[in-house]
Amino acid sequence: MTSTTSPFALRLTWARSLFDRGDHIAAAGALADLVAETRDADVLHDTTELRVLLARAYFGSAQLGRAET
């Protein structure tokens, strides 16, 4: 049985694994790229969870100014 996963989904899984391992700085960078990609593609639905995870990664890496925006 084969599974088809989009590159976006793979990158999101990778970013989540960075976050789960406690590498919040790397996770923030990866998640910021994904948020920017959704913004560039005018995808506004279903991005809340992604943005919250980005804010948590910023908070975890002491980038508090970015976590507020």
N, C-alpha and C positions, 0 to 999 in steps of 0.2 A: 504494500500500500504506500503510495507516495503522497506527500503533502506539499502544497504550493503555498509559499509564504512570500509576501512582497518584501522588497528591500527595506521599505519603511518599517514594516512590522519587525523585521530582523534587527534593524537599528534600534527600535524601541525596546525590544527584548534585551539587547546588549546594554542599553542605557539603564534599564531597570536593574540588571544584574550588577552594574557598577554601583548603583545606589544601594542595593541590598548588601553589597560587600563593604559599604562604608566609604567608598571612594567618591565623595560628594562633589569634589572639584571636577573630576572627569565626567561624572554623571551630569553635572550642570552644563558642561560644554556640549555634550552629546544631545541633551534634551533641548538646549537653546537652539541648536541646529534644526532639530525636528520642529520646534515651535515656529521658527523662521520659515521653514519649508511649508508648513500649513498656512502661514500668513501669506506667503507669496502665491500660493495656489488658491487663495480665497476660500479656504476650508474653515468655516467658523463653527460648524456643528461638531459635537463630540470631541472637542479639544480641551474641555475643562479638566479632565483627569490628568492630561499631559501637562497643562499649565500648573496645576497644583503640585505635581511631582517635581516640576522645575523649581517652583518656589521653595519646596522642601529641600531640594538639593542646594539651592542658594543659601538657605538658612543653615543647613548642615555644614556648609563650607565657609560660614561666617561672611557671606556676601549679602549682608542684611539689606543694604540699599536696593539691590536687585530683587530681593525677595518681596519687597513691598510693592513693586510695580507689576 
